[in-house]
Amino acid sequence: MSQSTEHIVQQFKESIPLLEVLTDEKRQAIILLLAQHKVGLNVNAIAEQINLSRPAISHHLKVLKQAGYVSYEKKSVENYYKLTLREPLEQLKLLIAAIEAECSSSS
């Protein structure tokens, strides 16, 4: 395996957790909902829009937070969640750039 191929494989392996997070339809719905509300939403507001229990919403938010897709800000007793896509997007861009570089050098 060439060094550039090894680099692509490594980038891909590092991106798998980010891609896996996006495979769940409920997490996709939460991401789309948060994208429409830049100021952030609390769990109750998310639960009103998505047909899931509060504990299920909290679980999905935890997974999204661990992957870097969302962050939260504590206001009074509530946590308000908002999208923070920069880190996962940067990692996915690195993967795409590595693949593009390999494809252009192969042709």
N, C-alpha and C positions, 0 to 999 in steps of 0.2 A: 504494500500500500504506500502510495506517495505521501510526502509530508503534507501537501495541500489536502489530499483526501483524508488523512488522519485529522487534520484541522477541522474539516467539515463534519466528520463523524463526532468529534469532541463537541463542536458547537451544537450539533443536533441532539446529542445526549443531554447537554445542559438545557436545551429548550424543551425537552419532553415534558417536564413538570408544568411548564407554562402552557403548553398546548393541551395537556390533559385537563387542566382546570377549565378550559373553554369548552370541553365536550359535553358538559352538563347543561341541559336546557334551562334549568332554574337559575344557574349562575349566569347564563347568557341573558336571561330576562332581567336579573338584578343589574348587570352591567349596562344594559340598554336603558333601564329605568334611571339609574344614577347619571347616565350621560345626558338625560333630559333635565336633571336637577343639579345644576352646578354648585349650589349652596350646600348640598348634602341632604340626606334623609336619615331619619332614625328607623329602628327596626319596626316600630308600629306603622309608620308611613309606608314602608316597603311591604309589610304584610297586608296592608289595605289594597295594594295594587297587584300583588302576586298571591296566588292561591296556595299559600304555605303557612304553617304554624310559625309562631315567633321563634321557638327553638330551632326549627329547620332553617329559617332565615339567618339566625345567628350562626349556625354551623356553616352555611354557604359563605357568609361574610368573613368568617374566620379563615376559610380556605382561600378566598380571594385576597384577603389581607396578607396571608403568609406568602402568596405568590407575587405580591406587590401590585395587584390590580386596584386595590382600594386602601384607603387610610381612614382614620376617624379622628374626630375632634370632640372632646367632652364639653358639652354645654349644660350646665346645671347637673342634672342627674342622668341625662340622655347622651348617648354617643351618636354623632351625626357622621354618616359614612359618605365618602365621595371618591370618585375615580382618581387614581394616580397611576396612570398607565406608563409613565416614562421608562421605568426600569425594565419591565417585561418587554416593552416595544423595542428598546435599545438592544436587548439580547436577541430578539427575533430578527432585527435588522442585521446584526452581525452574522447570523446564520444565513440569511438571504444573500448578503454581500459575499460570503465565502463560497456559496454555491454559484453565484453569478461569475465570480472570478475564475472558478474552476471550469465552468461551461465555456467562457470566452477564451480561455487558454487551450481548451480541448479542440476548438473548431478551427 
